Amino acid sequence: MRKFTSYMGGLCAKPVIFSIHRRAYNACMRLPPFIAGLLATISIASYSIPMRSCGDYSARIPNVKPHLCEAAQLQDMRARSVLGRPIWGRDIAADDARLRVLVLGGIHGDEMSSSSLVFHWIALAQTPPADMPVPIHWRFIPALNPDGLFARPARRVNARGVDLNRNFPTPNWSRDARVYWESRTRRDPRRWPGNKPLSEPETQFLLEQMNSFKPNLIVSVHAPYGVLDFDGPSVPPSKLGRLYLDQVGIFPGSLGNYGGIHKGVPVVTIELPSASRTPMEAEIRQMWMDLLRWTSERLGPGVTTVAGDLKESAE
């Protein structure tokens, strides 16, 4: 297998961010130009919207240059958004990893700084500190809501107008989610939870990731409230960088409620101070180092967390 870097998906397109067999790629290059172009067109047409390049992402996400995106070596997670956009991810695992950590950005498409932070953390994860006491298997998903990210203007909700962070199957979702939306948000369209839990392909994909990857910790990056939130077992981190713990409560259908409270998987929610600007490089690194330190101390050897079967049927 060989990794390639690309602009549009498709067997005969320019090299792609995900892995393809070298033999298949070379065979395609030997075809007459007309046939090769036709195959590429058919392959691209299999998606509602062509795969986005690192150039597209760097133009949309603050402080992410094309080379940073390309260095992330993102892989196609075999999931598609409502409009057919691919959801990209990257695994970075130590050989003897004993913890699994899932890091999410861009659940809300207009919180572009959250995706940026994840890209920068991917770069840091590729060179872990030599004294890292607990080997970790990281799984990064920089933009869970690509349709919201690439909307013009970018939108919090997905292409069907659903707030993905209110669409998880928390207990009594059918009773509480709509009531909360009507009474507490006054029918704010930016916070519509959907007609039923897990109604969206993006939340279905994330639940499948929780089921198959079985993370010991979930880190969900948001903006722009400038605080640190926590749900679930374990002692929460008091701070990450300049963000201090301020637990704001739980909401029907939120990831923190579902993962942390209902399933017992610690969920650290980072709220960056700005949705359109990232912290300085030194601050990004300090947040990363604080996360590593807390993870080692609170989730390391001798500390148990729930990471079992998370299969859930929608109400």
Backbone torsions as a table, in degrees:
resi	resn	phi	psi	omega
1	MET	NA	145.7	179.0
2	ARG	-137.6	139.5	-179.2
3	LYS	-88.8	139.3	177.8
4	PHE	-127.7	162.2	179.4
5	THR	-117.5	132.2	-169.9
6	SER	-141.9	170.1	176.6
7	TYR	-104.9	-40.7	-177.8
8	MET	-127.3	143.5	177.1
9	GLY	-62.6	-178.0	176.5
10	GLY	113.3	138.8	-173.6
11	LEU	-58.4	-40.6	-174.5
12	CYS	-101.9	12.2	178.8
13	ALA	-75.1	178.9	173.2
14	LYS	-60.1	156.8	-173.7
15	PRO	-49.4	140.5	-172.0
16	VAL	-103.4	162.0	-176.6
17	ILE	-69.4	-25.0	-179.9
18	PHE	-95.6	172.6	-173.5
19	SER	-83.0	138.7	170.9
20	ILE	-135.8	160.0	-179.9
21	HIS	-70.7	132.5	-179.6
22	ARG	-60.2	-39.2	-177.4
23	ARG	-61.7	-42.7	-179.4
24	ALA	-65.1	-40.2	-179.4
25	TYR	-64.9	-45.2	-179.6
26	ASN	-65.0	-38.9	177.9
27	ALA	-60.9	-40.5	179.9
28	CYS	-63.3	-38.8	-178.0
29	MET	-67.6	-19.5	180.0
30	ARG	-86.3	-8.0	179.9
31	LEU	-72.1	153.7	172.9
32	PRO	-56.1	146.0	-176.0
33	PRO	-53.2	-39.9	-177.7
34	PHE	-62.5	-45.7	-177.9
35	ILE	-69.3	-41.1	178.2
36	ALA	-60.2	-43.6	178.4
37	GLY	-63.6	-38.6	179.4
38	LEU	-64.5	-42.7	178.1
39	LEU	-61.8	-42.0	179.0
40	ALA	-62.3	-41.5	-179.9
41	THR	-63.0	-43.3	179.5
42	ILE	-63.5	-42.8	-179.3
43	SER	-63.4	-45.0	179.6
44	ILE	-64.2	-37.9	-177.6
45	ALA	-68.6	-12.7	179.5
46	SER	-70.5	-12.5	174.7
47	TYR	-109.6	147.3	179.2
48	SER	-62.4	-37.0	178.8
49	ILE	-130.8	134.2	-178.8
50	PRO	-58.8	153.7	178.3
51	MET	-61.5	139.3	-178.1
52	ARG	-83.4	144.5	179.3
53	SER	-90.8	169.1	175.1
54	CYS	-62.4	-29.6	175.6
55	GLY	-62.1	-40.3	178.1
56	ASP	-64.5	-44.4	-178.2
57	TYR	-66.9	-40.6	-179.2
58	SER	-68.2	-28.3	177.1
59	ALA	-72.9	-21.7	-174.6
60	ARG	-101.9	-31.5	-172.9
61	ILE	-103.8	127.3	-177.2
62	PRO	-65.7	142.3	173.7
63	ASN	61.9	28.6	173.4
64	VAL	-123.6	101.7	177.0
65	LYS	-79.9	157.2	179.7
66	PRO	-53.0	-37.8	-177.4
67	HIS	-67.3	-32.0	177.2
68	LEU	-67.8	-41.8	177.6
69	CYS	-64.2	-45.6	-179.2
70	GLU	-64.3	-37.9	179.4
71	ALA	-66.9	-22.4	178.5
72	ALA	-67.9	-21.2	177.9
73	GLN	51.3	52.5	-178.0
74	LEU	-64.2	146.9	179.4
75	GLN	-115.0	146.6	173.9
76	ASP	-68.3	120.3	-178.1
77	MET	-82.6	8.2	178.6
78	ARG	61.7	34.7	175.8
79	ALA	-132.6	151.0	-178.8
80	ARG	-128.6	147.7	175.5
81	SER	-76.0	-178.9	178.1
82	VAL	-55.5	-41.6	-177.7
83	LEU	-90.5	10.2	175.5
84	GLY	87.3	8.0	176.8
85	ARG	-73.1	142.6	178.1
86	PRO	-72.9	150.9	171.3
87	ILE	-104.3	123.1	-174.9
88	TRP	-99.1	154.0	176.8
89	GLY	-154.6	173.4	179.3
90	ARG	-149.4	129.0	173.2
91	ASP	-100.2	133.9	172.2
92	ILE	-131.7	112.0	-172.0
93	ALA	-127.4	131.8	169.4
94	ALA	-69.8	151.0	-176.5
95	ASP	-57.6	-39.1	-177.6
96	ASP	-110.8	38.5	-176.2
97	ALA	-57.9	134.0	178.5
98	ARG	-116.1	-8.4	176.5
99	LEU	-126.2	147.7	176.0
100	ARG	-119.4	125.7	-177.6
101	VAL	-125.3	127.4	179.0
102	LEU	-105.0	122.2	-177.8
103	VAL	-114.9	125.5	-173.4
104	LEU	-121.4	136.8	171.2
105	GLY	-128.9	163.6	171.7
106	GLY	64.6	29.8	171.2
107	ILE	-61.4	-37.2	172.0
108	HIS	-104.9	120.6	-170.9
109	GLY	-63.2	-25.2	-178.4
110	ASP	-91.3	9.0	175.5
111	GLU	-104.1	65.7	-170.6
112	MET	-63.1	-29.3	-179.8
113	SER	-63.1	-27.0	179.6
114	SER	-66.0	-40.7	176.0
115	SER	-65.7	-39.3	179.6
116	SER	-60.6	-45.4	-179.8
117	LEU	-59.0	-41.1	-179.6
118	VAL	-63.9	-41.2	176.6
119	PHE	-59.8	-42.7	179.9
120	HIS	-67.6	-35.4	178.4
121	TRP	-70.8	-31.6	174.4
122	ILE	-59.3	-44.0	179.0
123	ALA	-61.3	-41.6	-179.9
124	LEU	-69.1	-35.8	-178.9
125	ALA	-66.8	-23.1	-179.2
126	GLN	-74.4	-14.6	175.7
127	THR	-130.6	74.7	-177.0
128	PRO	-66.8	153.5	178.1
129	PRO	-63.2	146.2	-175.8
130	ALA	-64.5	-28.4	-176.8
131	ASP	-96.9	21.3	179.5
132	MET	-62.1	113.0	-172.5
133	PRO	-73.4	-27.0	-176.7
134	VAL	-122.6	113.7	177.0
135	PRO	-64.8	137.6	-173.2
136	ILE	-127.3	141.8	168.3
137	HIS	-99.9	111.2	-179.9
138	TRP	-95.1	140.5	167.7
139	ARG	-127.4	118.4	-176.6
140	PHE	-108.3	133.7	172.8
141	ILE	-128.6	99.1	-171.5
142	PRO	-69.3	-31.7	-174.0
143	ALA	-141.5	90.3	-179.6
144	LEU	-71.0	-25.1	-176.2
145	ASN	-118.5	70.2	-176.3
146	PRO	-65.1	-29.5	178.8
147	ASP	-65.6	-40.1	176.0
148	GLY	-67.1	-38.7	-179.7
149	LEU	-62.9	-43.6	-174.3
150	PHE	-93.3	2.5	172.2
151	ALA	-65.9	157.0	179.4
152	ARG	-124.4	105.6	-2.3
153	PRO	-74.5	166.7	178.4
154	ALA	-57.5	147.0	-175.4
155	ARG	-125.4	148.1	175.5
156	ARG	-62.5	-42.5	-172.1
157	VAL	-86.8	170.5	177.1
158	ASN	-84.6	-170.6	-173.8
159	ALA	-67.7	-18.5	176.4
160	ARG	-97.9	10.5	176.9
161	GLY	76.8	22.7	-178.2
162	VAL	-103.0	133.3	171.9
163	ASP	-76.4	108.2	-175.6
164	LEU	-60.9	-28.3	-179.0
165	ASN	-84.6	16.5	170.5
166	ARG	-129.7	12.7	-171.5
167	ASN	-111.7	8.9	179.4
168	PHE	-86.7	150.2	-170.3
169	PRO	-79.9	66.3	175.5
170	THR	-70.6	155.3	178.9
171	PRO	-54.9	138.5	178.8
172	ASN	62.3	30.0	179.3
173	TRP	-56.2	-46.7	-176.8
174	SER	-60.6	-32.5	179.4
175	ARG	-79.9	-40.0	-167.4
176	ASP	-98.7	-33.1	-169.1
177	ALA	-63.9	-48.2	-178.3
178	ARG	-69.9	-37.6	178.3
179	VAL	-60.9	-45.3	179.2
180	TYR	-61.6	-43.6	-178.9
181	TRP	-61.9	-40.7	-177.4
182	GLU	-76.2	-43.0	-172.8
183	SER	-88.5	-38.0	-174.9
184	ARG	-93.5	-33.9	-179.4
185	THR	-102.4	-3.9	-178.8
186	ARG	55.6	46.1	177.6
187	ARG	59.2	37.4	177.0
188	ASP	-61.6	117.0	-178.3
189	PRO	-63.1	-20.9	178.0
190	ARG	-73.2	-11.8	-176.8
191	ARG	-123.9	23.7	178.0
192	TRP	-64.8	122.8	-175.0
193	PRO	-82.0	-5.3	-175.7
194	GLY	94.8	173.4	-178.4
195	ASN	-82.5	-21.5	177.1
196	LYS	-157.6	158.7	179.5
197	PRO	-66.7	148.3	-179.6
198	LEU	57.7	33.3	178.2
199	SER	-76.9	-14.5	-171.2
200	GLU	-108.8	143.3	179.7
201	PRO	-61.3	-29.2	-179.2
202	GLU	-69.4	-41.7	178.3
203	THR	-73.9	-33.6	175.2
204	GLN	-61.2	-43.1	178.3
205	PHE	-61.5	-44.5	-177.7
206	LEU	-66.1	-38.6	176.5
207	LEU	-62.3	-40.4	177.8
208	GLU	-62.8	-37.9	177.0
209	GLN	-64.2	-42.1	177.4
210	MET	-63.0	-37.0	-179.3
211	ASN	-69.1	-45.1	-173.9
212	SER	-87.1	-40.9	-178.3
213	PHE	-79.0	-29.9	179.3
214	LYS	52.1	63.6	-177.1
215	PRO	-67.3	145.4	170.2
216	ASN	-83.0	-16.7	-179.4
217	LEU	-153.0	141.1	172.6
218	ILE	-118.2	130.2	174.8
219	VAL	-115.2	118.0	-177.6
220	SER	-115.1	121.0	-173.7
221	VAL	-101.8	129.9	-179.2
222	HIS	-134.5	-172.6	173.9
223	ALA	-163.4	160.4	13.8
224	PRO	-124.4	36.5	-169.3
225	TYR	-87.5	-9.1	172.8
226	GLY	65.8	38.9	179.4
227	VAL	-137.6	175.0	176.0
228	LEU	-120.1	128.7	-179.7
229	ASP	-119.8	161.7	-177.5
230	PHE	-153.6	138.9	174.8
231	ASP	-135.5	141.9	173.6
232	GLY	112.4	-170.5	-179.6
233	PRO	-72.4	175.4	-179.1
234	SER	80.3	164.9	176.2
235	VAL	-83.8	126.0	-176.1
236	PRO	-69.3	155.8	173.1
237	PRO	-66.5	139.3	179.5
238	SER	-76.2	-28.1	178.1
239	LYS	-162.6	156.0	167.9
240	LEU	-130.5	111.2	-173.8
241	GLY	61.9	-127.1	179.8
242	ARG	-94.2	4.3	178.2
243	LEU	-91.9	126.1	-178.0
244	TYR	-108.5	151.5	-177.4
245	LEU	-61.7	129.5	175.6
246	ASP	-151.7	85.7	-174.3
247	GLN	-69.1	118.5	-169.6
248	VAL	-97.4	2.0	-180.0
249	GLY	100.0	177.7	-176.8
250	ILE	-117.5	158.9	-177.7
251	PHE	-129.8	147.7	175.5
252	PRO	-58.4	128.8	176.5
253	GLY	83.5	2.5	-178.5
254	SER	-81.8	156.8	178.7
255	LEU	-64.8	-40.4	178.4
256	GLY	-60.8	-42.1	178.5
257	ASN	-65.2	-48.4	-176.4
258	TYR	-69.0	-54.2	-175.9
259	GLY	-73.5	-48.8	-173.9
260	GLY	-76.7	-48.8	-175.1
261	ILE	-85.0	-48.7	-173.6
262	HIS	-79.3	-39.6	-175.5
263	LYS	-104.5	-7.8	174.9
264	GLY	74.4	21.6	175.0
265	VAL	-101.5	119.2	-178.5
266	PRO	-54.4	133.6	177.9
267	VAL	-123.2	113.1	173.4
268	VAL	-94.0	121.0	178.4
269	THR	-107.8	117.5	178.7
270	ILE	-97.5	125.0	174.2
271	GLU	-110.4	102.3	178.6
272	LEU	-68.9	157.1	-176.6
273	PRO	-70.1	-22.3	-177.2
274	SER	-138.2	141.1	177.2
275	ALA	-81.9	-19.7	-173.9
276	SER	-111.9	-9.2	179.8
277	ARG	-129.5	138.9	178.8
278	THR	-92.0	158.8	172.7
279	PRO	-62.6	167.5	176.0
280	MET	-65.5	158.6	-177.5
281	GLU	-55.6	-43.0	-179.4
282	ALA	-62.3	-37.0	179.2
283	GLU	-70.2	-40.1	177.1
284	ILE	-59.3	-43.4	179.8
285	ARG	-67.1	-40.5	-179.5
286	GLN	-64.8	-40.9	176.4
287	MET	-60.1	-41.7	179.1
288	TRP	-63.0	-46.6	-178.9
289	MET	-65.6	-38.5	177.1
290	ASP	-64.5	-38.2	177.6
291	LEU	-64.9	-44.1	178.4
292	LEU	-60.3	-43.1	-177.9
293	ARG	-64.7	-47.1	-179.8
294	TRP	-64.5	-41.9	-179.9
295	THR	-60.5	-42.7	179.9
296	SER	-66.2	-40.0	-177.0
297	GLU	-74.4	-39.6	-171.0
298	ARG	-100.9	-20.5	-177.7
299	LEU	-123.0	9.3	-177.2
300	GLY	-78.8	-160.2	-177.2
301	PRO	-54.8	136.7	178.6
302	GLY	86.5	-6.0	178.3
303	VAL	-108.8	128.0	-178.0
304	THR	-107.2	141.2	172.1
305	THR	-134.4	159.6	178.9
306	VAL	-77.3	125.8	175.5
307	ALA	-144.1	43.7	-175.7
308	GLY	-95.3	-156.5	-176.0
309	ASP	-70.0	123.4	-177.5
310	LEU	-108.7	20.1	-179.1
311	LYS	-61.5	137.4	-176.1
312	GLU	-143.9	133.7	173.5
313	SER	-95.0	139.5	179.3
314	ALA	-66.7	146.6	177.6
315	GLU	-66.9	NA	NA
